Amino acid sequence: MTDAIKRAVDLTVALIALLVAAPVLAAVAVAVLLTMGRPVLFRQARIGRHGREFTILKFRSMAPGADGFSTADDALRLTPLGRWLRDTSLDELPSLWNIVRGDMSLVGPRPLPTSYRFRYTPEQFRRHEVRPGLTGLAQVNGRNALDWNEKFAHDVHYVDHRGLLLDLRILARTAVAVLRRQGISAPGSATAHEFRGRAAAEQPVPATVGSGVR
């Protein structure tokens, strides 16, 4: 699948999804406003394709905290509504606009905070050869239940084997994973553990990666 075809599919699906989900978007926005106040949307700089930065949009799921990216107090800041939004992945709906803008794709490695930029090994940074995705190979193979080595192995595997059939399989498996609410939080964390970098230059792809579509 060429980049042009993938982009056309992304744009078409994202626009249709935004139209269909408009009532849900409005309802969630009102719920966030009433329970957490302003701002309704969470905005954060993330690393996109070729290392370019963009601002990701999500519904807020946490009470205000200190500036910067830290997972240390997530359990305290995560509200009941926010936990439900994360469990159902409804907090991700505003990211459809990032797809329309061209910042993201439907399928690709998940976009990570800009503070991680200099923590990658060269092999890990290859995940940025493609647009980041709303879902990806790591998300359907364990999501936050995976450690960072496993996540990056899946990301790089996707970069090397991407195609229309793989994207369709990942999207189908994403629907199942969302319904089952799998891997939402990392073990011992309310959200995900912070990536602090690795000493090793490269790690082999785990045997469980395969095509990533079991």
C-alpha positions as CSV (number, residue, x, y, z in Angstrom):
1,M,0.0,0.0,0.0
2,T,1.5,3.3,-1.1
3,D,1.6,6.3,1.3
4,A,-0.9,8.1,-0.9
5,I,-3.5,5.3,-0.7
6,K,-3.0,5.0,3.0
7,R,-3.5,8.7,3.5
8,A,-6.7,8.7,1.4
9,V,-8.1,5.8,3.5
10,D,-7.1,7.6,6.7
11,L,-8.7,10.8,5.7
12,T,-11.9,9.2,4.4
13,V,-12.4,7.0,7.5
14,A,-11.5,9.7,10.0
15,L,-14.0,12.2,8.4
16,I,-16.8,9.6,8.4
17,A,-16.0,8.6,12.0
18,L,-16.1,12.2,13.2
19,L,-19.5,12.7,11.6
20,V,-20.9,9.5,13.0
21,A,-19.4,10.0,16.4
22,A,-20.4,13.7,16.7
23,P,-23.2,13.1,19.2
24,V,-20.8,11.0,21.3
25,L,-18.1,13.6,21.1
26,A,-20.6,16.3,22.2
27,A,-21.9,14.1,25.1
28,V,-18.4,13.3,26.4
29,A,-17.3,16.9,26.1
30,V,-20.3,18.0,28.3
31,A,-19.5,15.3,30.8
32,V,-15.9,16.3,31.1
33,L,-16.8,19.9,31.4
34,L,-19.3,19.2,34.2
35,T,-17.1,16.9,36.2
36,M,-13.6,18.2,35.6
37,G,-14.1,21.7,34.2
38,R,-12.0,23.4,31.6
39,P,-10.1,22.5,29.5
40,V,-12.2,19.7,28.0
41,L,-9.4,18.6,25.8
42,F,-6.0,17.3,26.8
43,R,-3.2,18.7,24.5
44,Q,0.4,17.5,24.5
45,A,3.3,17.7,22.1
46,R,4.1,14.4,20.6
47,I,6.8,13.1,18.2
48,G,5.4,12.4,14.7
49,R,6.7,11.1,11.4
50,H,10.4,11.8,10.8
51,G,10.6,13.3,14.3
52,R,8.4,16.3,13.6
53,E,6.4,17.5,16.5
54,F,2.6,17.9,16.6
55,T,-0.1,18.5,19.3
56,I,-2.2,15.4,20.1
57,L,-5.8,15.9,21.1
58,K,-7.7,13.7,23.6
59,F,-10.5,14.2,26.1
60,R,-9.2,15.0,29.6
61,S,-9.2,12.0,31.9
62,M,-7.3,13.5,34.9
63,A,-7.5,16.4,37.3
64,P,-4.9,19.1,36.9
65,G,-1.4,18.3,38.0
66,A,2.2,19.5,37.7
67,D,3.4,20.6,34.3
68,G,5.4,18.1,32.2
69,F,5.1,14.4,31.6
70,S,5.1,12.2,34.7
71,T,3.2,9.1,35.6
72,A,4.0,9.2,39.3
73,D,0.7,10.7,40.4
74,D,-1.6,9.3,37.7
75,A,-3.5,7.1,40.1
76,L,-4.4,10.2,42.3
77,R,-5.3,12.4,39.3
78,L,-7.3,9.9,37.3
79,T,-11.0,10.7,37.8
80,P,-13.9,8.1,37.8
81,L,-15.1,9.5,34.4
82,G,-11.5,9.6,33.2
83,R,-11.0,6.0,34.1
84,W,-14.2,5.0,32.2
85,L,-13.1,7.1,29.2
86,R,-9.8,5.3,29.1
87,D,-11.4,1.9,29.7
88,T,-13.6,2.4,26.6
89,S,-11.0,4.3,24.6
90,L,-13.5,7.2,24.2
91,D,-10.8,9.6,25.3
92,E,-9.1,8.9,22.0
93,L,-11.9,10.2,19.8
94,P,-10.6,13.8,19.4
95,S,-7.4,12.2,17.9
96,L,-9.5,11.6,14.8
97,W,-8.9,15.3,14.0
98,N,-5.1,14.6,14.2
99,I,-5.7,12.1,11.4
100,V,-7.6,14.6,9.3
101,R,-4.8,17.1,9.8
102,G,-2.2,14.5,8.7
103,D,-0.4,14.3,12.0
104,M,-1.5,10.7,12.5
105,S,-2.8,7.6,10.8
106,L,-5.4,5.1,11.7
107,V,-2.7,2.5,12.2
108,G,0.9,3.0,13.2
109,P,3.1,3.2,16.3
110,R,1.5,5.2,19.1
111,P,2.8,8.7,19.4
112,L,4.9,9.3,22.4
113,P,5.8,12.5,24.3
114,T,8.6,14.7,23.0
115,S,10.6,14.2,26.2
116,Y,11.4,10.7,24.9
117,R,13.1,11.9,21.8
118,F,16.7,11.5,23.0
119,R,16.0,8.3,25.0
120,Y,15.6,6.1,21.9
121,T,18.2,3.9,20.4
122,P,18.6,4.4,16.6
123,E,16.7,1.2,16.0
124,Q,13.9,2.3,18.3
125,F,13.7,5.6,16.5
126,R,12.8,3.8,13.3
127,R,9.2,3.8,14.6
128,H,9.1,7.4,13.4
129,E,9.6,6.4,9.7
130,V,5.8,6.3,9.5
131,R,2.9,8.4,10.8
132,P,2.0,7.5,14.4
133,G,-1.3,5.7,14.7
134,L,-4.6,5.7,16.6
135,T,-3.9,2.0,17.1
136,G,-1.0,-0.2,16.2
137,L,0.6,-3.6,16.4
138,A,1.7,-3.2,20.0
139,Q,-1.9,-2.2,21.0
140,V,-3.3,-5.4,19.7
141,N,-0.6,-7.5,21.2
142,G,-0.9,-6.4,24.8
143,R,-0.9,-2.6,24.8
144,N,0.4,-1.3,28.2
145,A,0.8,-4.8,29.5
146,L,3.9,-5.0,27.3
147,D,7.3,-3.7,28.4
148,W,9.0,-1.0,26.3
149,N,11.3,-3.4,24.6
150,E,8.3,-5.4,23.4
151,K,6.4,-2.3,22.3
152,F,9.3,-1.0,20.2
153,A,9.9,-4.4,18.7
154,H,6.3,-4.4,17.5
155,D,6.5,-0.8,16.2
156,V,9.6,-1.5,14.1
157,H,8.1,-4.8,12.9
158,Y,5.1,-2.8,11.7
159,V,7.4,-0.3,9.9
160,D,9.1,-3.1,8.0
161,H,5.9,-5.1,7.1
162,R,3.2,-2.5,6.8
163,G,0.5,-2.9,4.2
164,L,-3.3,-2.8,3.7
165,L,-4.0,-6.4,4.8
166,L,-2.0,-5.9,8.0
167,D,-3.7,-2.6,8.7
168,L,-7.2,-4.2,8.3
169,R,-6.2,-7.0,10.6
170,I,-4.9,-4.6,13.3
171,L,-8.2,-2.6,13.1
172,A,-10.3,-5.7,13.5
173,R,-8.2,-6.8,16.5
174,T,-8.4,-3.3,17.9
175,A,-12.2,-3.6,18.1
176,V,-11.9,-6.8,20.0
177,A,-9.3,-5.4,22.4
178,V,-11.4,-2.4,23.1
179,L,-14.5,-4.5,23.9
180,R,-12.4,-6.7,26.1
181,R,-10.6,-3.7,27.7
182,Q,-7.3,-5.4,27.5
183,G,-3.9,-3.9,28.5
184,I,-5.3,-0.5,29.4
185,S,-2.9,0.0,32.3
186,A,0.6,-1.2,32.9
187,P,1.1,-3.6,35.8
188,G,1.4,-1.5,39.0
189,S,0.4,1.7,37.2
190,A,-2.8,3.6,36.7
191,T,-1.7,4.4,33.1
192,A,1.7,3.4,31.6
193,H,5.2,3.4,32.9
194,E,7.5,6.1,31.8
195,F,10.1,5.2,29.1
196,R,13.5,6.1,30.5
197,G,15.7,4.8,27.7
198,R,17.8,1.7,27.4
199,A,21.5,1.0,27.5
200,A,21.5,-1.7,24.8
201,A,21.7,-0.5,21.2
202,E,19.3,-3.1,19.8
203,Q,17.2,-6.0,20.9
204,P,15.9,-8.9,18.7
205,V,12.2,-8.9,17.8
206,P,10.4,-11.3,20.2
207,A,9.2,-14.6,18.8
208,T,5.6,-13.5,19.7
209,V,5.7,-10.7,17.1
210,G,5.4,-12.9,14.0
211,S,2.8,-11.2,11.8
212,G,1.2,-9.7,14.8
213,V,-2.2,-10.9,13.7
214,R,-2.8,-14.1,15.5
